[in-house]
Amino acid sequence: MSLVCLTDFQILAQQKLAKTTWDFIEGGADEEITRDDNITAFKRICLRPRYLRGVSEVDTRTTVQGEEISAPIGIAPTCFHCMTWPDGEMSTARAAQAANICYITSTYASCTLEDIVASAPRGLRWFQLYVQSDWELNKQIVQRAESLGFKALVITVDVPIVGKRRNDIRNELDLKRNLMLKSLQSSEEKNFKPDKQPSFINASFCWNHLSWFQSITQLPIILKGILTKEDAELAVKHKVQGIIVSNHGGRQLDEVPASINALMEVVTAVKGKIEVYMDGGVRTGNDVLKALALGAKCIFLGRPILWGLACKAAGRLVRSIGT
């Protein structure tokens, strides 16, 4: 089968993966309205083409937090990549390095941070944090990522509790049983204590805690999950360095705005003071163009990367969206 577009990867990945795995990757919260609207909202936006501009030479390079990447396309944090390919996040990191794009590694990666870094030592990596109830654990995770050369800390803010994903409930998928905090475990540590498990997500995490994170790391802090003007203004007030406009792929709170619909509101609110990125629903190069035109510095891909891994072609997938 020729893999020409992301839909081709999606079809082939579904054929290769077990139903429970596929349902976990593709599922959204409740009625999955936001998940689906993330995609359809892009199609309601029309391009206004301007011609006779001279496009014989095209340069897609840009920067994120001062680091150059080959195109304004990155890899969003998703967990458990080993569900779709044995090497998991190590393969993802290698693909990102080959494409010279940014890869945001999840707190719940299925490979150790050391193994991910070793697999792609020249790659640009950010680290995504689900804030845990154990603050000492948070400190250890963040400082470990920083010591390994991760270039930014991405804090997810839209998961005070896990969304109600009906297919996972039907499939009796127990996420807590499968969570092993690899971000704290070195591949060389034989004495890693299993009691240092995630206390799962901290439902008390709030704006005032951001200063604590700023006190323990020199990394730029980026908030993932902002959808409104009010929260964007608070992000600027609390001196973070970036925002990822996101609704968690429609996996958290259903019936919130599609990411592309929330983008302009957030961009307008920050007034150019910090960089704004987005994820959710991007499936074509036209979608990337629309997000950039509405003010995003870069877009990030979530589910499509897992499709690429399942097809053993994550690098080809990144290239396909850019053409």
C-alpha positions in Angstrom: 0.0 0.0 0.0 1.4 3.4 -1.0 1.4 5.8 2.0 0.7 9.1 0.4 -1.2 11.1 3.1 -1.9 10.8 6.8 -5.2 9.0 6.1 -3.2 6.2 4.4 -1.1 5.8 7.6 -4.3 5.8 9.7 -5.9 3.0 7.7 -2.8 0.8 7.7 -2.1 1.4 11.4 -5.7 0.3 12.4 -5.1 -2.9 10.4 -1.9 -3.6 12.3 -2.9 -2.7 15.9 -5.0 -4.6 18.4 -8.5 -3.2 18.9 -7.8 -2.2 22.5 -4.7 -0.3 21.5 -6.5 1.4 18.6 -9.4 2.4 20.8 -7.0 3.9 23.3 -5.1 5.9 20.6 -8.2 7.1 18.7 -10.6 7.6 21.6 -11.9 10.9 22.8 -13.8 12.0 25.9 -17.5 11.4 26.2 -19.3 11.9 22.9 -16.0 12.7 21.1 -17.5 16.0 19.7 -14.3 18.0 20.3 -12.1 15.2 18.9 -14.0 15.2 15.7 -14.3 19.0 15.5 -10.6 19.4 15.8 -10.4 18.1 12.2 -13.6 19.5 10.7 -12.9 23.0 12.0 -9.9 23.3 9.8 -12.0 22.5 6.8 -14.3 25.4 7.5 -11.4 27.8 7.1 -10.7 28.9 3.5 -7.4 30.0 2.1 -7.1 33.3 0.3 -4.3 32.7 -2.2 -2.0 35.5 -3.4 -0.2 34.8 -6.7 2.8 36.1 -8.6 5.0 36.1 -5.5 7.9 34.0 -6.8 8.2 30.7 -5.0 11.0 29.0 -6.9 13.0 29.0 -3.6 11.1 27.9 -0.5 12.6 27.8 3.0 10.4 26.1 5.7 12.9 26.6 8.5 11.9 28.4 11.7 12.8 28.5 15.4 11.1 27.4 18.6 12.4 28.9 21.8 15.5 30.0 19.9 16.3 26.6 18.4 16.2 26.1 14.6 14.0 23.4 13.1 13.5 22.4 9.5 9.8 23.1 9.4 7.1 24.4 11.8 6.0 20.8 12.5 6.8 19.0 15.7 5.9 15.9 17.6 3.4 16.3 20.5 3.7 14.3 23.7 1.9 11.0 23.6 2.4 8.1 25.9 3.2 4.4 25.6 4.8 4.4 22.1 5.8 0.8 22.7 2.2 -0.1 22.2 2.6 0.6 18.5 6.3 -0.3 17.8 8.8 -2.3 20.0 11.4 0.5 20.1 8.7 3.0 21.0 10.0 6.5 21.8 13.5 5.6 20.7 12.2 5.2 17.1 10.2 8.5 17.5 13.3 10.3 18.7 15.4 9.0 15.8 12.7 10.1 13.3 12.5 13.6 14.8 16.3 13.9 14.7 16.4 12.8 11.1 13.7 15.3 10.2 15.3 18.0 12.4 12.1 18.8 14.2 11.2 19.1 17.9 10.0 16.1 19.8 8.1 16.5 23.1 8.7 13.4 25.2 5.8 12.4 27.5 6.0 11.9 31.3 4.6 8.5 30.5 7.0 7.4 27.8 7.5 3.7 27.6 11.3 4.0 27.3 13.7 5.6 29.8 14.8 9.2 29.1 18.4 8.0 28.9 17.6 5.5 26.2 15.6 8.1 24.2 18.5 10.6 24.4 21.1 7.9 23.5 19.0 6.9 20.4 19.0 10.4 19.0 21.7 12.5 20.8 21.6 15.4 18.4 17.8 15.8 18.4 15.9 18.7 19.8 13.8 17.5 22.7 11.4 19.1 25.1 10.0 17.3 28.2 6.3 17.2 29.0 5.2 16.9 32.6 2.0 15.8 34.2 2.3 17.4 37.6 2.3 14.7 40.3 0.9 15.0 43.8 4.4 14.2 45.2 6.4 17.5 44.8 9.7 15.9 45.4 8.9 13.5 42.6 8.1 16.4 40.3 11.5 18.0 41.2 13.4 14.8 40.4 11.6 14.3 37.1 12.2 17.9 35.9 15.8 18.1 37.0 16.6 14.7 35.4 15.2 15.9 32.1 17.2 19.1 32.3 20.4 17.2 33.1 19.9 15.0 30.0 19.7 18.0 27.7 16.0 18.5 27.2 15.5 22.2 26.1 12.1 23.1 27.5 9.6 22.0 30.1 6.1 21.6 28.8 3.5 21.4 31.6 0.1 20.0 30.7 -2.6 22.0 32.5 -5.8 20.4 31.2 -5.8 17.1 33.1 -6.8 17.8 36.7 -8.5 14.4 36.3 -8.5 12.0 33.4 -11.2 12.4 30.8 -14.1 9.9 30.6 -13.0 7.9 27.5 -15.9 5.5 26.9 -14.0 3.0 24.8 -11.3 2.5 27.4 -14.0 1.9 30.0 -15.7 -0.6 27.8 -12.4 -2.3 27.1 -11.6 -2.3 30.9 -8.3 -0.6 30.2 -6.6 0.2 33.5 -4.1 3.0 32.9 -2.9 3.2 36.5 -1.8 -0.4 36.4 0.3 0.3 33.3 2.0 3.5 34.4 5.7 3.0 35.1 7.5 6.3 35.5 10.4 5.7 33.1 11.2 9.4 33.4 12.7 8.6 36.8 14.3 5.3 35.9 17.7 5.1 34.2 18.4 2.1 32.0 21.5 1.6 34.2 19.7 1.7 37.5 19.3 -1.8 38.9 18.0 -0.6 42.3 15.1 1.5 41.0 12.4 1.3 43.6 8.9 0.5 42.2 7.4 2.5 45.1 8.5 5.6 43.2 5.4 5.3 41.1 3.4 8.3 40.0 0.8 9.4 42.5 -1.0 10.2 39.3 -2.0 13.7 38.4 -2.2 16.5 40.9 -5.7 17.8 41.0 -4.6 20.7 43.2 -2.1 22.2 40.7 -2.8 25.9 40.1 -1.3 29.1 38.8 0.6 29.8 42.0 2.6 26.6 41.7 4.3 27.9 38.5 6.8 30.0 40.6 7.9 26.8 42.3 8.8 25.2 38.9 10.6 28.4 37.9 12.7 28.1 41.1 13.9 24.5 40.4 14.8 24.7 36.7 16.4 27.1 34.1 14.3 25.6 31.3 11.8 27.7 29.5 8.3 26.7 30.7 5.5 26.1 28.2 1.9 25.5 29.2 0.0 23.0 27.2 -3.8 23.0 27.2 -4.6 26.8 27.1 -7.8 27.6 25.2 -9.0 31.0 26.3 -8.0 34.7 26.4 -8.2 34.8 30.2 -5.8 31.9 30.7 -3.4 33.2 28.0 -3.2 36.5 29.8 -2.5 34.7 33.1 0.2 32.7 31.4 1.9 35.9 30.4 1.5 37.4 33.9 3.2 34.3 35.4 6.1 34.8 33.0 6.0 31.5 31.1 7.8 31.3 27.8 5.2 29.7 25.6 1.7 28.3 25.2 0.5 25.2 23.3 -3.2 25.8 22.3 -4.6 22.4 22.8 -7.7 20.4 24.0 -5.7 17.2 24.5 -6.9 15.8 21.2 -10.4 15.9 22.5 -9.5 13.4 25.1 -10.2 15.5 28.2 -13.1 17.8 28.4 -15.6 17.3 25.6 -17.5 20.2 23.9 -14.7 22.7 24.3 -13.5 24.7 21.2 -11.5 23.1 18.5 -7.8 24.0 18.9 -7.7 26.0 15.6 -10.8 28.0 16.7 -9.2 28.9 20.0 -5.9 29.8 18.4 -6.5 33.4 17.3 -8.1 34.3 20.7 -4.9 33.1 22.5 -2.5 34.7 19.9 -4.4 38.1 20.3 -4.3 37.9 24.1 -0.5 37.4 24.4 0.3 40.3 22.1 3.5 38.8 20.8 5.1 38.5 24.3 5.5 34.7 24.2 5.4 32.1 21.5 2.2 30.3 20.7 2.0 26.8 19.3 -1.0 24.5 18.7 -1.9 20.8 18.3 -5.1 19.0 17.5 -6.7 18.1 14.2 -3.7 18.8 11.9 -3.8 16.3 9.0 -2.5 18.2 5.9 0.0 20.8 4.9 -2.9 23.1 4.3 -3.8 22.7 8.0 -0.3 23.7 9.0 -0.5 26.7 6.7 -3.9 27.8 8.3 -2.5 27.5 11.8 0.6 29.6 10.9 -1.6 32.2 9.2 -3.6 32.5 12.4 -0.6 33.1 14.5 0.9 29.7 15.5 4.7 29.5 15.6 4.6 25.8 15.1 2.1 22.9 15.1 2.6 19.6 16.9 1.3 16.1 15.8 -0.1 13.6 18.2 -2.1 10.6 16.9 -0.5 10.6 13.4 3.0 9.9 14.9 1.6 6.8 16.5 0.1 5.7 13.2 3.6 6.2 11.6 5.2 4.1 14.3 2.7 1.3 13.7 3.5 1.4 10.1 7.3 1.6 10.9 7.4 4.8 9.0 7.3 7.7 11.4 9.9 9.7 9.4 8.0 9.2 6.2 4.8 10.4 7.9 6.4 13.7 9.0 7.6 14.2 5.4 4.2 13.4 4.0 2.4 16.2 5.9 5.0 18.8 4.7 4.4 18.1 1.0 
